[in-house]
C-alpha cells in the first residue's frame, strides 16, 4: 500500500514540476533591449 502511495506522490510531483516549468516558459518576457531602453528612459525622465 505504501509503495502505491509513494509512486502516486512521485508522479504528482513530477507533473507539478513540469507544469510549473512549462508555465514559466510560456509567459512573454520583454527582451533585454526593451528593458535597457526603458531603464534609460526612466533615468532621463528623473533627471529632466
N, C-alpha and C positions, 0 to 999 in steps of 0.2 A: 504493500500500500504506500509506504514512504517513497519508494522508487518512482511510483506513478506521479505522486505529487511533486517530487523533485524534478522530474522530466518536464512536467507541465509548467512549473515555475521557470525552468531554464528556457523553454520555448517562448514563454511570455516575455521574459527579459530580453531575449534576442530580438523579438518582434518590436518591442518598445524602443530599443536602441536603434533599430533600422528605421522605424518611422520617424523618430526624432532627427536622425541624420538626414533622411530624405526631406523632411520639412525644412530643416535649416538650409539645405542646398537649393530649395525651390524659391526661397524668398529673394526678390530682386534687391541687389545692393548697388549703391552708386559706385562708379569706378573711382579710382584714385585721382584722376584728373579733375573730376567734378568736385570731389571733396577738397582738394587743394585750392581750386578756383573759389569755392565758397568760403574757405578759411581766409583767403586773401581779400575777398570782397568784404567780409565782416570786419577784418582788421582795418581796411580802408575807410569803412563807414565810421568806425570808432575814432579814427584819427581826424576825420573831417569835421 
